[in-house]
Amino acid sequence: MSTPTSPTFSAPRAPMLSTSDALATLLGAASAVAGAETLPTFDALNRVLAADVVSPLDVPPMNTSAMDGYAVRIADLTQGERRLPVSQRIPAGHSPQPLAAGTAARIFTGATVPPGADAIVIQEQTEAAGDTVTILHLPKVGEWITAQGADIRSGSVILPAGTRLTPQALGLAASVGCAELSVMRRVKVAVFFTGDELTMPGEPLKPGAIYNSNRYTLRGLLEKLGCEVTDYGIVPDQLDATRATLREAAQGHDLILTSGGVSVGEEDHVKPAVEAEGRLSMWQIAMKPGKPLAFGAVRRVQGETFFIGLPGNPVSTFVTFLLFVRPFVLRLSGVRVVTPRALSLRADFTQSKADRRNEFLRARINPAGGLDLFPNQSSAVLTSTVWGDGLIDNPPNHVISAGETVHFIPFSELLN
């Protein structure tokens, strides 16, 4: 008689994390890297300010004319005399003389308003004849005068620490005379990729192999964020090789980033390698695409280096990077505001099947101002990320009807 076997029971799965909870956990662990450097303002594009930029002067530093015209004293015009001799000519960049009573001064846009003048009359409201001008309009006090400090007051913070420097931010810093800026050092990120099926473009594609698109996507995304990237390439599907790469990558980097290899298959060595070299949390996130995500750290000589493992499907890698890695890296960079702005736009399509997870649907804005949906939302269809303008953030269990207003996160918010 055979011996009865005891029934086996699988442990209940942990509930999936919401996208908001997963992001909060990541951001809660991240803090700005230590270290700053001083750069010429010309070279600081996309870097993050390490210190407030405080204006040492008013902008403009004097009262200036907003238009080409004539500087006048209103009191002269209210006495009935509208034809005035022109006593001086004031181009931008020249110091004027005080305006003599009963005269006008020819003035040009951006030029300093002469002492004594209290308005500018634009040239279209005058008639010039030789050395005189007839004023055809009675101005109000301050008309067409840009007051000293109208834009910036001396001593004010014009760019706070944590600001990521755009071209217009560089212009603003230059407008108050900043030739150099103190910026955070670049975040140092190590990347590698596992999978014996991966082949680099330019190499023959063997049976069962695929080209490694994620290597190009992730490096491009990291470089666009201003990271200093070390690419360890494709690591063989071997535990010892993976552990050795992790140990090397942990030294001198702030973050190690991988795609694929973090499941529990016999050829998925990243998970046990990180657990052997540090610590790891495996998350199932209630999102589509991109459910699996790994977060942890790898030991180094002093302290730890963060680790994030992304899913391997191309769209899943792309979307999870934008939603989780991007804000994490920005927080490491010292950026304070890392949440992308969403738009409320009209759906010009119907999606009749709801998913229990938070969906991020690739869509683009059509000429009518509504959203069109890419027809194939598979996590393997990388074409959708080039075709689309952004992601629709669709809540769990929600059917989208044509004409409905949805939340749309433009790639312009996620790729800067």
Residue pairs with C-beta under 8 A, 6 or more apart in sequence:
13 284
14 284
16 284
16 285
16 286
16 291
16 357
17 25
17 283
17 284
17 285
17 286
18 285
18 286
18 358
19 285
19 286
19 287
19 323
19 358
22 283
22 285
22 293
22 324
23 323
23 324
23 327
25 295
26 295
26 324
26 327
26 328
27 327
27 328
27 331
27 338
29 295
29 306
30 306
30 328
30 331
30 332
31 331
31 332
32 184
32 331
32 332
32 333
32 334
33 184
33 185
33 187
33 254
33 332
33 333
33 334
35 184
35 185
36 50
36 51
36 182
36 183
36 184
36 185
37 182
37 183
37 185
38 180
38 181
38 182
38 183
39 47
39 180
39 181
39 183
40 179
40 180
41 170
41 173
41 174
41 178
41 179
41 180
41 181
42 170
44 165
44 170
44 181
44 183
45 165
45 166
45 167
45 170
46 164
46 165
46 166
46 226
47 164
47 165
47 181
47 183
47 184
47 186
47 226
48 162
48 163
48 164
48 165
48 183
48 184
48 226
48 333
48 334
48 335
49 159
49 160
49 161
49 162
49 163
49 165
49 181
49 182
49 183
49 184
49 334
50 161
50 182
50 183
50 184
50 334
51 161
51 182
52 157
52 159
52 160
52 161
53 157
53 158
53 159
53 160
53 173
53 176
53 178
53 181
54 155
54 156
54 157
54 158
55 152
55 153
55 154
55 155
55 156
55 157
55 158
55 176
56 154
56 176
56 177
57 152
57 154
57 176
57 177
58 148
58 149
58 152
58 153
58 154
59 149
59 150
59 151
59 152
59 175
59 176
60 146
60 148
60 149
60 150
60 151
61 148
62 112
62 113
62 148
63 112
63 113
63 145
63 146
63 147
63 148
64 92
64 110
64 111
64 112
64 113
64 145
64 146
65 71
65 90
65 107
65 108
65 109
65 110
65 111
65 112
65 113
65 120
65 144
65 145
65 146
66 109
66 120
66 144
66 145
66 146
67 109
67 120
67 122
67 123
67 144
68 107
68 108
68 109
68 122
68 123
69 107
69 120
69 121
69 122
69 123
69 125
69 126
69 144
70 84
70 86
70 104
70 105
70 106
70 107
70 120
70 121
70 123
70 126
70 133
70 135
71 90
71 96
71 99
71 104
71 105
71 107
71 113
71 114
71 117
71 119
71 120
72 84
72 99
72 104
72 105
72 117
72 118
72 119
72 120
72 121
72 135
72 139
73 99
73 101
73 102
73 116
73 117
73 118
74 118
74 119
74 138
74 139
74 140
74 141
76 84
76 101
76 102
76 103
77 135
77 138
77 139
78 138
81 102
82 134
82 135
82 136
83 132
83 133
83 134
83 135
84 102
84 103
84 104
84 132
84 133
84 134
84 135
85 102
85 103
85 104
85 131
85 132
86 103
86 104
86 105
86 106
86 128
86 131
86 132
86 133
87 97
87 99
87 100
87 103
87 104
87 105
88 96
88 97
88 99
88 105
88 106
88 114
89 105
89 106
90 96
90 105
90 106
90 107
90 108
90 111
90 112
90 114
91 108
91 111
92 108
92 109
92 110
92 111
93 110
93 111
94 111
94 112
95 112
96 105
96 107
96 111
96 112
96 113
96 114
96 115
97 114
98 114
98 115
98 116
99 105
99 114
99 115
99 116
99 117
100 116
101 116
104 121
104 133
104 135
105 114
105 117
106 133
107 113
107 114
107 120
113 120
113 145
118 141
118 142
118 145
119 139
119 140
119 141
119 142
119 143
119 144
119 145
120 139
120 143
120 144
120 145
121 135
121 136
121 137
121 139
121 143
121 144
122 144
125 135
125 136
125 137
126 133
126 134
126 135
126 136
126 137
127 133
127 134
127 136
128 134
151 175
152 158
152 175
152 176
158 172
158 173
158 176
159 165
159 169
159 172
159 173
160 336
161 334
162 334
162 335
162 336
162 337
163 169
163 335
164 330
164 333
164 335
164 416
165 173
165 181
165 183
173 181
184 333
184 334
186 226
186 227
186 228
186 333
187 225
187 226
187 227
187 228
187 254
187 255
187 329
187 332
187 333
188 227
188 228
188 230
188 252
188 253
188 254
188 255
189 222
189 227
189 228
189 229
189 230
189 253
189 254
189 255
189 256
189 257
189 329
190 229
190 230
190 232
190 249
190 250
190 253
190 255
190 256
190 257
190 305
191 215
191 218
191 219
191 222
191 229
191 230
191 231
191 232
191 256
191 257
191 258
192 231
192 232
192 233
192 234
192 235
192 245
192 249
192 256
192 258
193 212
193 214
193 215
193 233
193 234
193 235
193 258
193 259
193 260
194 234
194 235
194 236
194 237
194 242
194 258
194 260
194 261
194 268
194 269
194 270
195 212
195 234
195 237
195 260
195 261
195 312
196 236
196 237
196 267
197 208
197 209
197 210
198 209
198 210
198 211
198 212
198 215
198 234
199 205
199 206
199 209
199 210
199 211
199 212
200 211
200 212
200 215
200 234
201 211
201 212
205 211
212 234
213 314
213 382
214 259
214 260
214 312
214 314
214 317
215 231
215 233
215 234
217 314
217 317
217 318
217 321
218 257
218 259
218 310
218 317
218 321
219 229
219 231
221 318
221 321
221 322
221 325
221 326
221 415
222 229
222 257
222 329
223 229
224 415
224 416
225 326
225 329
225 330
225 333
226 333
227 329
230 249
230 253
232 245
232 248
232 249
235 241
235 242
235 245
237 261
237 267
237 269
238 269
239 269
239 272
239 273
241 269
242 261
242 269
242 270
242 273
243 273
243 276
243 277
246 256
246 273
246 274
246 277
246 278
246 298
246 307
247 277
247 298
249 256
249 298
249 305
250 256
250 277
250 278
250 298
250 299
250 300
250 304
250 305
251 300
251 301
251 305
253 305
254 305
254 306
254 332
255 305
255 306
255 307
255 308
255 328
255 329
255 332
256 298
256 305
256 306
256 307
256 308
257 307
257 308
257 309
257 310
257 325
258 270
258 307
258 308
258 309
258 310
259 309
259 310
259 311
259 312
259 317
260 270
260 310
260 311
260 312
261 267
261 268
261 269
261 270
261 271
261 309
261 312
262 268
262 270
262 271
262 282
262 292
262 294
262 309
262 311
263 271
263 292
264 271
270 294
270 309
271 280
271 282
271 294
271 309
274 280
274 294
274 296
274 298
274 307
274 309
277 298
277 299
278 296
278 297
278 298
278 299
278 304
278 307
279 296
279 297
280 294
280 295
280 296
280 307
281 294
281 295
281 296
282 292
282 293
282 294
283 292
283 293
283 294
283 295
284 291
284 292
285 291
285 292
285 293
286 356
286 357
286 358
286 396
287 319
287 323
287 357
287 358
287 359
287 360
288 355
288 357
288 358
288 359
288 360
288 379
289 311
289 313
289 315
289 316
289 319
289 360
289 377
289 379
290 310
290 311
290 313
290 315
290 316
290 317
290 319
290 320
290 323
290 360
290 379
291 311
291 316
291 357
292 311
293 308
293 309
293 310
293 311
293 320
293 324
294 307
294 308
294 309
294 310
295 306
295 307
295 308
295 309
296 306
296 307
297 304
297 305
297 306
297 307
298 304
298 305
298 307
306 328
306 332
308 324
308 325
308 328
310 316
310 317
310 320
310 321
310 325
311 317
311 320
311 379
313 379
313 380
314 379
314 380
314 382
314 385
315 362
315 378
315 379
315 380
315 381
315 382
315 384
315 385
316 379
318 382
318 385
319 360
319 391
322 391
322 414
322 415
323 360
323 414
326 338
326 414
327 338
327 339
330 338
331 338
340 409
340 410
340 413
340 414
341 409
341 413
342 393
342 407
342 408
342 409
342 413
343 407
343 408
343 409
343 410
344 405
344 406
344 407
344 408
345 365
345 369
345 370
345 371
345 405
345 406
345 408
346 369
346 370
346 371
346 403
346 404
346 405
346 406
347 370
347 371
347 373
347 392
347 400
347 401
347 402
347 403
347 404
347 405
347 406
348 366
348 368
348 370
348 371
348 372
348 402
348 403
349 371
349 372
349 373
349 400
349 402
350 400
350 401
350 402
351 361
351 373
351 394
351 399
351 400
352 399
353 399
354 396
354 397
354 398
354 399
355 394
355 396
355 397
356 396
356 397
357 396
358 393
358 394
358 395
358 396
359 377
359 392
359 394
359 396
360 391
360 392
360 393
360 394
361 373
361 374
361 377
361 391
361 392
361 394
362 373
362 374
362 377
362 384
362 385
362 387
362 388
362 390
362 391
363 371
363 372
363 373
363 374
363 388
363 389
363 390
363 391
363 392
363 408
364 371
364 372
364 374
364 387
364 388
364 389
364 390
365 371
365 372
365 389
365 408
366 372
371 392
371 406
371 408
373 392
374 381
374 383
374 384
374 387
374 388
376 383
376 384
377 384
388 411
389 410
389 411
389 412
390 408
390 409
390 410
390 411
390 412
390 413
390 414
391 408
391 409
391 411
391 414
392 400
392 406
392 407
392 408
392 409
393 406
393 407
393 408
393 409
394 400
394 406
394 407
400 406
